[in-house]
Amino acid sequence: MVGRDTSSAPLLRHLHWLPIRKRIEFKLLVITYKCVNSQAPEYLQELITFRKPKYATRSSLDRTLLIVPKTRTLTGDKAFQTAGPRLWNSLPINIRQAKTLDIFKTNLKTHLFV
């Protein structure tokens, strides 16, 4: 099969499916959204902590930022309590402050597709 495109990217884009890495991020961020909005099991909610600013500044008005725990290993960086807040904080504020889970998912998928 010479000259045949074996990449799945065009098919994924046509079907509006996220690549695997982005799909993992999507799932992590949905769980994080549920934790932030008290829709997840308590044992997951206990793994995330909101950032409390030291000073009142314009950027401190965003109360949806989370603390990203420091880790020493690559495995620790992949744990939910680290990866979830890191990805969450990298989202634009309008996505983090979505009113409902459905709106969050729609905006997040659009954001990850770009």
N, CA, C and O atoms as a GROMACS GRO file, in nm:
protein
  456
    1MET      N    1   0.083  -0.118   0.000
    1MET     CA    2   0.000   0.000   0.000
    1MET      C    3   0.088   0.125   0.000
    1MET      O    4   0.101   0.193   0.102
    2VAL      N    5   0.144   0.152  -0.110
    2VAL     CA    6   0.231   0.267  -0.123
    2VAL      C    7   0.147   0.393  -0.141
    2VAL      O    8   0.050   0.393  -0.217
    3GLY      N    9   0.186   0.499  -0.071
    3GLY     CA   10   0.119   0.627  -0.086
    3GLY      C   11  -0.010   0.641  -0.009
    3GLY      O   12  -0.078   0.743  -0.021
    4ARG      N   13  -0.045   0.542   0.070
    4ARG     CA   14  -0.170   0.551   0.145
    4ARG      C   15  -0.147   0.625   0.276
    4ARG      O   16  -0.051   0.596   0.348
    5ASP      N   17  -0.232   0.720   0.307
    5ASP     CA   18  -0.222   0.798   0.431
    5ASP      C   19  -0.273   0.712   0.546
    5ASP      O   20  -0.391   0.677   0.550
    6THR      N   21  -0.184   0.677   0.639
    6THR     CA   22  -0.222   0.591   0.752
    6THR      C   23  -0.256   0.673   0.876
    6THR      O   24  -0.287   0.616   0.980
    7SER      N   25  -0.250   0.803   0.865
    7SER     CA   26  -0.282   0.889   0.979
    7SER      C   27  -0.432   0.889   1.004
    7SER      O   28  -0.512   0.896   0.911
    8SER      N   29  -0.469   0.882   1.130
    8SER     CA   30  -0.611   0.884   1.165
    8SER      C   31  -0.662   1.025   1.191
    8SER      O   32  -0.781   1.044   1.214
    9ALA      N   33  -0.574   1.123   1.189
    9ALA     CA   34  -0.611   1.260   1.221
    9ALA      C   35  -0.724   1.315   1.133
    9ALA      O   36  -0.818   1.375   1.187
   10PRO      N   37  -0.720   1.296   1.001
   10PRO     CA   38  -0.831   1.350   0.919
   10PRO      C   39  -0.965   1.285   0.953
   10PRO      O   40  -1.068   1.353   0.955
   11LEU      N   41  -0.965   1.155   0.981
   11LEU     CA   42  -1.089   1.086   1.016
   11LEU      C   43  -1.140   1.135   1.152
   11LEU      O   44  -1.260   1.159   1.168
   12LEU      N   45  -1.050   1.149   1.249
   12LEU     CA   46  -1.090   1.199   1.381
   12LEU      C   47  -1.151   1.338   1.370
   12LEU      O   48  -1.252   1.366   1.434
   13ARG      N   49  -1.090   1.423   1.290
   13ARG     CA   50  -1.141   1.559   1.273
   13ARG      C   51  -1.278   1.557   1.205
   13ARG      O   52  -1.368   1.632   1.244
   14HIS      N   53  -1.292   1.472   1.105
   14HIS     CA   54  -1.421   1.462   1.035
   14HIS      C   55  -1.532   1.414   1.130
   14HIS      O   56  -1.644   1.463   1.123
   15LEU      N   57  -1.500   1.321   1.218
   15LEU     CA   58  -1.598   1.269   1.313
   15LEU      C   59  -1.614   1.359   1.436
   15LEU      O   60  -1.699   1.335   1.522
   16HIS      N   61  -1.530   1.462   1.443
   16HIS     CA   62  -1.527   1.555   1.556
   16HIS      C   63  -1.493   1.482   1.686
   16HIS      O   64  -1.552   1.506   1.791
   17TRP      N   65  -1.395   1.390   1.675
   17TRP     CA   66  -1.343   1.318   1.791
   17TRP      C   67  -1.208   1.376   1.827
   17TRP      O   68  -1.129   1.413   1.740
   18LEU      N   69  -1.181   1.382   1.956
   18LEU     CA   70  -1.053   1.432   2.002
   18LEU      C   71  -0.946   1.322   1.993
   18LEU      O   72  -0.978   1.205   2.011
   19PRO      N   73  -0.821   1.360   1.965
   19PRO     CA   74  -0.712   1.262   1.972
   19PRO      C   75  -0.701   1.207   2.116
   19PRO      O   76  -0.751   1.270   2.210
   20ILE      N   77  -0.638   1.094   2.132
   20ILE     CA   78  -0.635   1.026   2.262
   20ILE      C   79  -0.584   1.115   2.374
   20ILE      O   80  -0.646   1.121   2.480
   21ARG      N   81  -0.473   1.183   2.354
   21ARG     CA   82  -0.417   1.268   2.460
   21ARG      C   83  -0.516   1.378   2.501
   21ARG      O   84  -0.533   1.407   2.619
   22LYS      N   85  -0.579   1.440   2.402
   22LYS     CA   86  -0.678   1.544   2.430
   22LYS      C   87  -0.802   1.485   2.497
   22LYS      O   88  -0.864   1.551   2.580
   23ARG      N   89  -0.838   1.362   2.462
   23ARG     CA   90  -0.954   1.295   2.524
   23ARG      C   91  -0.926   1.270   2.672
   23ARG      O   92  -1.015   1.283   2.756
   24ILE      N   93  -0.803   1.233   2.703
   24ILE     CA   94  -0.764   1.213   2.843
   24ILE      C   95  -0.774   1.345   2.919
   24ILE      O   96  -0.827   1.349   3.030
   25GLU      N   97  -0.725   1.453   2.858
   25GLU     CA   98  -0.736   1.585   2.921
   25GLU      C   99  -0.882   1.623   2.941
   25GLU      O  100  -0.920   1.676   3.045
   26PHE      N  101  -0.966   1.594   2.840
   26PHE     CA  102  -1.109   1.624   2.849
   26PHE      C  103  -1.171   1.554   2.969
   26PHE      O  104  -1.242   1.616   3.048
   27LYS      N  105  -1.144   1.425   2.983
   27LYS     CA  106  -1.201   1.347   3.094
   27LYS      C  107  -1.151   1.400   3.229
   27LYS      O  108  -1.230   1.413   3.323
   28LEU      N  109  -1.022   1.430   3.239
   28LEU     CA  110  -0.966   1.486   3.363
   28LEU      C  111  -1.032   1.619   3.399
   28LEU      O  112  -1.064   1.644   3.515
   29LEU      N  113  -1.052   1.703   3.300
   29LEU     CA  114  -1.111   1.834   3.324
   29LEU      C  115  -1.259   1.825   3.360
   29LEU      O  116  -1.308   1.906   3.438
   30VAL      N  117  -1.330   1.728   3.305
   30VAL     CA  118  -1.470   1.709   3.343
   30VAL      C  119  -1.479   1.666   3.489
   30VAL      O  120  -1.564   1.716   3.563
   31ILE      N  121  -1.393   1.575   3.530
   31ILE     CA  122  -1.392   1.533   3.671
   31ILE      C  123  -1.355   1.651   3.761
   31ILE      O  124  -1.414   1.669   3.867
   32THR      N  125  -1.258   1.732   3.718
   32THR     CA  126  -1.218   1.849   3.796
   32THR      C  127  -1.333   1.948   3.807
   32THR      O  128  -1.356   2.005   3.914
   33TYR      N  129  -1.406   1.971   3.697
   33TYR     CA  130  -1.522   2.060   3.699
   33TYR      C  131  -1.623   2.010   3.803
   33TYR      O  132  -1.676   2.088   3.882
   34LYS      N  133  -1.648   1.880   3.801
   34LYS     CA  134  -1.743   1.823   3.897
   34LYS      C  135  -1.695   1.842   4.041
   34LYS      O  136  -1.776   1.867   4.130
   35CYS      N  137  -1.565   1.830   4.064
   35CYS     CA  138  -1.510   1.852   4.198
   35CYS      C  139  -1.527   1.997   4.241
   35CYS      O  140  -1.567   2.025   4.354
   36VAL      N  141  -1.495   2.089   4.151
   36VAL     CA  142  -1.505   2.232   4.182
   36VAL      C  143  -1.649   2.271   4.213
   36VAL      O  144  -1.674   2.358   4.296
   37ASN      N  145  -1.744   2.206   4.146
   37ASN     CA  146  -1.885   2.240   4.162
   37ASN      C  147  -1.962   2.142   4.251
   37ASN      O  148  -2.085   2.135   4.244
   38SER      N  149  -1.890   2.068   4.333
   38SER     CA  150  -1.949   1.975   4.430
   38SER      C  151  -2.043   1.873   4.366
   38SER      O  152  -2.148   1.840   4.422
   39GLN      N  153  -2.004   1.823   4.249
   39GLN     CA  154  -2.084   1.722   4.180
   39GLN      C  155  -2.013   1.587   4.175
   39GLN      O  156  -2.066   1.491   4.120
   40ALA      N  157  -1.894   1.580   4.233
   40ALA     CA  158  -1.814   1.458   4.230
   40ALA      C  159  -1.818   1.393   4.368
   40ALA      O  160  -1.857   1.457   4.466
   41PRO      N  161  -1.777   1.266   4.376
   41PRO     CA  162  -1.769   1.203   4.508
   41PRO      C  163  -1.674   1.279   4.601
   41PRO      O  164  -1.578   1.341   4.556
   42GLU      N  165  -1.702   1.273   4.729
   42GLU     CA  166  -1.626   1.350   4.827
   42GLU      C  167  -1.478   1.314   4.827
   42GLU      O  168  -1.393   1.402   4.846
   43TYR      N  169  -1.445   1.186   4.807
   43TYR     CA  170  -1.305   1.146   4.809
   43TYR      C  171  -1.224   1.214   4.697
   43TYR      O  172  -1.104   1.235   4.712
   44LEU      N  173  -1.290   1.247   4.586
   44LEU     CA  174  -1.222   1.322   4.479
   44LEU      C  175  -1.216   1.471   4.512
   44LEU      O  176  -1.114   1.536   4.487
   45GLN      N  177  -1.324   1.524   4.567
   45GLN     CA  178  -1.327   1.666   4.603
   45GLN      C  179  -1.218   1.700   4.704
   45GLN      O  180  -1.164   1.811   4.703
   46GLU      N  181  -1.185   1.606   4.790
   46GLU     CA  182  -1.081   1.630   4.892
   46GLU      C  183  -0.942   1.642   4.831
   46GLU      O  184  -0.850   1.691   4.897
   47LEU      N  185  -0.924   1.597   4.707
   47LEU     CA  186  -0.793   1.600   4.643
   47LEU      C  187  -0.758   1.736   4.583
   47LEU      O  188  -0.643   1.761   4.548
   48ILE      N  189  -0.857   1.825   4.571
   48ILE     CA  190  -0.829   1.956   4.514
   48ILE      C  191  -0.852   2.065   4.617
   48ILE      O  192  -0.937   2.053   4.705
   49THR      N  193  -0.775   2.173   4.604
   49THR     CA  194  -0.783   2.285   4.697
   49THR      C  195  -0.784   2.414   4.617
   49THR      O  196  -0.705   2.432   4.524
   50PHE      N  197  -0.875   2.504   4.654
   50PHE     CA  198  -0.881   2.635   4.588
   50PHE      C  199  -0.765   2.722   4.632
   50PHE      O  200  -0.724   2.719   4.748
   51ARG      N  201  -0.712   2.801   4.538
   51ARG     CA  202  -0.604   2.895   4.568
   51ARG      C  203  -0.664   3.017   4.635
   51ARG      O  204  -0.762   3.074   4.587
   52LYS      N  205  -0.606   3.057   4.747
   52LYS     CA  206  -0.649   3.177   4.818
   52LYS      C  207  -0.541   3.283   4.801
   52LYS      O  208  -0.430   3.267   4.851
   53PRO      N  209  -0.572   3.391   4.729
   53PRO     CA  210  -0.470   3.495   4.704
   53PRO      C  211  -0.431   3.568   4.833
   53PRO      O  212  -0.514   3.588   4.922
   54LYS      N  213  -0.305   3.607   4.840
   54LYS     CA  214  -0.254   3.680   4.956
   54LYS      C  215  -0.301   3.826   4.954
   54LYS      O  216  -0.326   3.886   5.058
   55TYR      N  217  -0.311   3.880   4.833
   55TYR     CA  218  -0.346   4.021   4.819
   55TYR      C  219  -0.466   4.035   4.727
   55TYR      O  220  -0.488   3.951   4.640
   56ALA      N  221  -0.543   4.139   4.746
   56ALA     CA  222  -0.658   4.165   4.661
   56ALA      C  223  -0.613   4.241   4.536
   56ALA      O  224  -0.585   4.361   4.542
   57THR      N  225  -0.605   4.172   4.426
   57THR     CA  226  -0.570   4.232   4.298
   57THR      C  227  -0.677   4.197   4.197
   57THR      O  228  -0.767   4.117   4.225
   58ARG      N  229  -0.668   4.257   4.078
   58ARG     CA  230  -0.768   4.226   3.976
   58ARG      C  231  -0.766   4.078   3.939
   58ARG      O  232  -0.871   4.018   3.919
   59SER      N  233  -0.646   4.019   3.931
   59SER     CA  234  -0.639   3.878   3.895
   59SER      C  235  -0.686   3.788   4.009
   59SER      O  236  -0.720   3.672   3.985
   60SER      N  237  -0.689   3.839   4.131
   60SER     CA  238  -0.734   3.756   4.243
   60SER      C  239  -0.886   3.745   4.248
   60SER      O  240  -0.940   3.669   4.328
   61LEU      N  241  -0.954   3.820   4.162
   61LEU     CA  242  -1.100   3.810   4.156
   61LEU      C  243  -1.144   3.676   4.098
   61LEU      O  244  -1.258   3.634   4.116
   62ASP      N  245  -1.053   3.609   4.028
   62ASP     CA  246  -1.082   3.477   3.973
   62ASP      C  247  -1.066   3.375   4.086
   62ASP      O  248  -0.954   3.336   4.119
   63ARG      N  249  -1.175   3.333   4.142
   63ARG     CA  250  -1.173   3.242   4.256
   63ARG      C  251  -1.180   3.096   4.215
   63ARG      O  252  -1.202   3.008   4.299
   64THR      N  253  -1.161   3.069   4.086
   64THR     CA  254  -1.170   2.932   4.040
   64THR      C  255  -1.035   2.865   4.021
   64THR      O  256  -1.029   2.751   3.975
   65LEU      N  257  -0.927   2.932   4.055
   65LEU     CA  258  -0.794   2.872   4.040
   65LEU      C  259  -0.769   2.772   4.152
   65LEU      O  260  -0.818   2.788   4.264
   66LEU      N  261  -0.693   2.668   4.120
   66LEU     CA  262  -0.666   2.561   4.216
   66LEU      C  263  -0.517   2.555   4.247
   66LEU      O  264  -0.434   2.598   4.167
   67ILE      N  265  -0.484   2.502   4.363
   67ILE     CA  266  -0.345   2.481   4.402
   67ILE      C  267  -0.294   2.356   4.333
   67ILE      O  268  -0.359   2.251   4.336
   68VAL      N  269  -0.176   2.367   4.269
   68VAL     CA  270  -0.112   2.252   4.205
   68VAL      C  271  -0.003   2.203   4.299
   68VAL      O  272   0.098   2.271   4.317
   69PRO      N  273  -0.022   2.086   4.361
   69PRO     CA  274   0.080   2.036   4.455
   69PRO      C  275   0.212   2.008   4.384
   69PRO      O  276   0.214   1.967   4.268
   70LYS      N  277   0.320   2.030   4.454
   70LYS     CA  278   0.453   2.000   4.400
   70LYS      C  279   0.478   1.850   4.410
   70LYS      O  280   0.440   1.786   4.507
   71THR      N  281   0.542   1.796   4.307
   71THR     CA  282   0.575   1.654   4.306
   71THR      C  283   0.723   1.638   4.274
   71THR      O  284   0.787   1.728   4.220
   72ARG      N  285   0.775   1.521   4.307
   72ARG     CA  286   0.916   1.493   4.278
   72ARG      C  287   0.934   1.391   4.167
   72ARG      O  288   1.045   1.371   4.118
   73THR      N  289   0.826   1.328   4.128
   73THR     CA  290   0.838   1.222   4.027
   73THR      C  291   0.744   1.248   3.911
   73THR      O  292   0.648   1.324   3.922
   74LEU      N  293   0.773   1.182   3.800
   74LEU     CA  294   0.687   1.191   3.682
   74LEU      C  295   0.552   1.127   3.711
   74LEU      O  296   0.449   1.173   3.661
   75THR      N  297   0.553   1.021   3.791
   75THR     CA  298   0.428   0.955   3.828
   75THR      C  299   0.339   1.049   3.908
   75THR      O  300   0.218   1.051   3.888
   76GLY      N  301   0.398   1.128   3.997
   76GLY     CA  302   0.323   1.224   4.076
   76GLY      C  303   0.261   1.333   3.990
   76GLY      O  304   0.154   1.385   4.022
   77ASP      N  305   0.329   1.368   3.880
   77ASP     CA  306   0.275   1.470   3.788
   77ASP      C  307   0.151   1.420   3.716
   77ASP      O  308   0.069   1.500   3.671
   78LYS      N  309   0.136   1.288   3.705
   78LYS     CA  310   0.022   1.230   3.634
   78LYS      C  311  -0.095   1.202   3.726
   78LYS      O  312  -0.204   1.168   3.679
   79ALA      N  313  -0.077   1.215   3.855
   79ALA     CA  314  -0.184   1.188   3.950
   79ALA      C  315  -0.294   1.293   3.936
   79ALA      O  316  -0.266   1.408   3.901
   80PHE      N  317  -0.418   1.254   3.963
   80PHE     CA  318  -0.532   1.344   3.947
   80PHE      C  319  -0.514   1.472   4.028
   80PHE      O  320  -0.543   1.581   3.978
   81GLN      N  321  -0.467   1.461   4.151
   81GLN     CA  322  -0.457   1.579   4.237
   81GLN      C  323  -0.354   1.679   4.186
   81GLN      O  324  -0.355   1.794   4.230
   82THR      N  325  -0.267   1.640   4.094
   82THR     CA  326  -0.172   1.732   4.033
   82THR      C  327  -0.214   1.769   3.891
   82THR      O  328  -0.217   1.887   3.855
   83ALA      N  329  -0.246   1.668   3.811
   83ALA     CA  330  -0.279   1.692   3.670
   83ALA      C  331  -0.410   1.769   3.655
   83ALA      O  332  -0.420   1.858   3.570
   84GLY      N  333  -0.510   1.737   3.737
   84GLY     CA  334  -0.638   1.806   3.728
   84GLY      C  335  -0.625   1.957   3.750
   84GLY      O  336  -0.666   2.034   3.663
   85PRO      N  337  -0.569   2.000   3.863
   85PRO     CA  338  -0.553   2.144   3.886
   85PRO      C  339  -0.462   2.213   3.784
   85PRO      O  340  -0.487   2.328   3.748
   86ARG      N  341  -0.356   2.143   3.738
   86ARG     CA  342  -0.265   2.205   3.641
   86ARG      C  343  -0.340   2.234   3.511
   86ARG      O  344  -0.329   2.344   3.456
   87LEU      N  345  -0.417   2.136   3.462
   87LEU     CA  346  -0.495   2.156   3.340
   87LEU      C  347  -0.606   2.259   3.362
   87LEU      O  348  -0.631   2.343   3.275
   88TRP      N  349  -0.671   2.252   3.477
   88TRP     CA  350  -0.780   2.344   3.511
   88TRP      C  351  -0.732   2.489   3.507
   88TRP      O  352  -0.797   2.575   3.448
   89ASN      N  353  -0.619   2.516   3.570
   89ASN     CA  354  -0.566   2.653   3.576
   89ASN      C  355  -0.524   2.705   3.439
   89ASN      O  356  -0.518   2.826   3.419
   90SER      N  357  -0.496   2.614   3.346
   90SER     CA  358  -0.455   2.658   3.212
   90SER      C  359  -0.574   2.693   3.122
   90SER      O  360  -0.556   2.748   3.014
   91LEU      N  361  -0.696   2.661   3.166
   91LEU     CA  362  -0.815   2.693   3.087
   91LEU      C  363  -0.848   2.842   3.095
   91LEU      O  364  -0.820   2.907   3.196
   92PRO      N  365  -0.908   2.897   2.990
   92PRO     CA  366  -0.957   3.035   2.996
   92PRO      C  367  -1.067   3.046   3.103
   92PRO      O  368  -1.140   2.950   3.128
   93ILE      N  369  -1.077   3.162   3.164
   93ILE     CA  370  -1.172   3.183   3.274
   93ILE      C  371  -1.317   3.158   3.232
   93ILE      O  372  -1.396   3.108   3.312
   94ASN      N  373  -1.353   3.193   3.109
   94ASN     CA  374  -1.492   3.174   3.066
   94ASN      C  375  -1.530   3.026   3.060
   94ASN      O  376  -1.647   2.993   3.078
   95ILE      N  377  -1.436   2.938   3.036
   95ILE     CA  378  -1.464   2.795   3.037
   95ILE      C  379  -1.474   2.745   3.181
   95ILE      O  380  -1.564   2.668   3.214
   96ARG      N  381  -1.382   2.788   3.267
   96ARG     CA  382  -1.384   2.744   3.408
   96ARG      C  383  -1.510   2.788   3.479
   96ARG      O  384  -1.556   2.719   3.570
   97GLN      N  385  -1.568   2.900   3.438
   97GLN     CA  386  -1.686   2.952   3.508
   97GLN      C  387  -1.817   2.916   3.438
   97GLN      O  388  -1.917   2.985   3.456
   98ALA      N  389  -1.817   2.809   3.360
   98ALA     CA  390  -1.940   2.765   3.291
   98ALA      C  391  -2.047   2.733   3.395
   98ALA      O  392  -2.019   2.676   3.500
   99LYS      N  393  -2.169   2.770   3.364
   99LYS     CA  394  -2.281   2.753   3.458
   99LYS      C  395  -2.324   2.608   3.475
   99LYS      O  396  -2.362   2.567   3.585
  100THR      N  397  -2.318   2.529   3.367
  100THR     CA  398  -2.362   2.390   3.375
  100THR      C  399  -2.254   2.298   3.317
  100THR      O  400  -2.164   2.342   3.246
  101LEU      N  401  -2.266   2.171   3.349
  101LEU     CA  402  -2.171   2.073   3.299
  101LEU      C  403  -2.179   2.061   3.147
  101LEU      O  404  -2.077   2.046   3.081
  102ASP      N  405  -2.299   2.066   3.092
  102ASP     CA  406  -2.314   2.057   2.946
  102ASP      C  407  -2.247   2.174   2.874
  102ASP      O  408  -2.181   2.155   2.772
  103ILE      N  409  -2.264   2.294   2.927
  103ILE     CA  410  -2.198   2.412   2.868
  103ILE      C  411  -2.046   2.397   2.880
  103ILE      O  412  -1.973   2.427   2.787
  104PHE      N  413  -2.000   2.350   2.997
  104PHE     CA  414  -1.857   2.329   3.018
  104PHE      C  415  -1.801   2.230   2.915
  104PHE      O  416  -1.698   2.256   2.853
  105LYS      N  417  -1.869   2.117   2.897
  105LYS     CA  418  -1.822   2.016   2.803
  105LYS      C  419  -1.816   2.070   2.661
  105LYS      O  420  -1.719   2.045   2.589
  106THR      N  421  -1.919   2.142   2.620
  106THR     CA  422  -1.922   2.198   2.485
  106THR      C  423  -1.807   2.296   2.463
  106THR      O  424  -1.736   2.288   2.363
  107ASN      N  425  -1.790   2.388   2.556
  107ASN     CA  426  -1.683   2.488   2.544
  107ASN      C  427  -1.545   2.422   2.552
  107ASN      O  428  -1.453   2.461   2.480
  108LEU      N  429  -1.532   2.323   2.640
  108LEU     CA  430  -1.403   2.255   2.655
  108LEU      C  431  -1.365   2.179   2.530
  108LEU      O  432  -1.250   2.185   2.486
  109LYS      N  433  -1.459   2.108   2.470
  109LYS     CA  434  -1.430   2.032   2.349
  109LYS      C  435  -1.387   2.125   2.237
  109LYS      O  436  -1.293   2.096   2.163
  110THR      N  437  -1.457   2.238   2.224
  110THR     CA  438  -1.420   2.336   2.123
  110THR      C  439  -1.279   2.390   2.149
  110THR      O  440  -1.200   2.405   2.056
  111HIS      N  441  -1.249   2.418   2.275
  111HIS     CA  442  -1.117   2.469   2.314
  111HIS      C  443  -1.006   2.367   2.282
  111HIS      O  444  -0.900   2.403   2.231
  112LEU      N  445  -1.031   2.240   2.313
  112LEU     CA  446  -0.929   2.137   2.291
  112LEU      C  447  -0.913   2.103   2.144
  112LEU      O  448  -0.807   2.054   2.103
  113PHE      N  449  -1.016   2.127   2.065
  113PHE     CA  450  -1.009   2.096   1.923
  113PHE      C  451  -0.921   2.194   1.847
  113PHE      O  452  -0.866   2.160   1.743
  114VAL      N  453  -0.907   2.313   1.897
  114VAL     CA  454  -0.830   2.418   1.828
  114VAL      C  455  -0.683   2.394   1.836
  114VAL      O  456  -0.604   2.473   1.783
   0.00000   0.00000   0.00000
